[in-house]
């Protein structure tokens, strides 16, 4: 019983990070119907910002987190303006190729600066509490709580503020909304800023939980987060959160009860089955093609 | 119609000129040796050590004008290729060195999973390949017949030996009879040594209570470690690369696992100490040589490496240096700048005393028989602890 609880805790930690990254995919898709494949690498940049700030500026955890988020958000907006905006009316494939290109650029840029894996110093002193055979570390709690707070804030912005209404309106119909006086470009930039900023936050938290970072760290986790977004129903903010926790739980539980070699195989087979049953994801709605 | 014919002709001409230029740079007064190293990718410290040691070895050879063969002195021309931590790039680097650069021999790659494709190409092109650090047995075995490859040599011991050393050390010296293993199932080296460890350990009275896997690039091991914790081992064997081990140890500690860890030669980079900090103190691992318990010849190598690069050479550097020593001796014996003669001379070397100790070669095999050492990590330093004879 304690064993299952311990594994659930592990899943919660991993799931929070997946969910934060998945949010970035889903927000951009929701508003532009475009998959930002550079998102995993922006997450990696977030971790590297965290490393640079912690090592060279010696700031404590909260300013490091905020500065990294801000840095990645700015980078996200810059990428949107330079790389994606000129292609907004181009065929969708062009945008996807551009996104992949931006991702490769970020990876290789970081690689050119430092090919070595880097170690993020301990920003928070970690303590582990033992309850019988159950171990809970303060880091685990921080990662989980902080991600939940960020997700709640985002949910509030999207569903309860004017900006959120504008975002949802743009994702509903891009031609009519500007006629209603909504500044489309500004809202799109803001969406990018929030989405990539959350990716940056995920990078920082990932860096704390798994303190060895390298330029390739964003690839695999980016793919997994993308899968989370699809499973939850891409374009749906709450779906991305649910998707993140589902994938993490499945991954951890498969490794917990089967030989760990089968982990990815079983986890992704289950997700395939889920997509067969619900092709639009858990919270996604079928979108009829307009003819 | 005519235009397109002219265009085709022009393109063909252009391509063949480029090809000719790239091939014609064949200076008869040099001996070309290629190096394939992991300069970028998941273990860049390995490639950097290899490159540094190679450059140092070649500089020493060229200092006195090069290698004296029958007619004149030949300088060594070193061509370094990056395999970027990818198996396909290791293969294309080998291809490039052999067909375009016309090297007489290749040193590297170092990581077994990258060496295997490069070794296949070297074998089929009949070019000598010496790998400094690949310990997986399959590297030097023919993939079809399972016989020894004719053109593939190495400067290090192989995993059946290393696995036995670690298993015996755990049982006899540490007296721990319940072990767990966590290894990368997608990597040839990690998988091979984990399986050998299990076999030897259980044959000699130990018990492997958990045998867990992950795949390359995973960063979260919490599920596997929780499972290991439940199995309550007395020690955990981590035959994984230096960039992964710190994460595994830190996560284990966070999950309240308080047993010691033990590792293999993939731990032996200074980078491990930087990434792991005090978390890795007091653990043991097996490796190729101990910088602090060196013989005079080894000390000389260590001193000049330190003077040149400002850090203690790790095992990859020392083994690369030995690979060049082997090559040098073989070229001298062969007496000419020729691939086949070099291979025949190399195969006839019965014993070579390098900076990583004495290696003996058996007839028909490129795998040396040599001893291993056990190092202990103490206050952020690698300290010699024990020797293990073959």
Interface residues (C-beta under 8 A of the other chain):
Chain A: X3 X6 X7 X10 X11 X13 X14 X111 X115 X116 X117 X119 X126 X128 X130 X133 X135 X137 X139 X140 X206 X210 X211 X212 X214 X216 X217 X219 X220 X221 X251 X252 X253 X255 X256 X259 X260 X261 X263 X264
Chain B: X39 X40 X41 X42 X44 X45 X185 X212 X213 X214 X215 X217 X218 X219 X220 X222 X223 X224 X226 X227 X229 X230 X243 X244 X246 X247 X250 X251 X253 X254 X255 X256 X271 X274 X275 X277
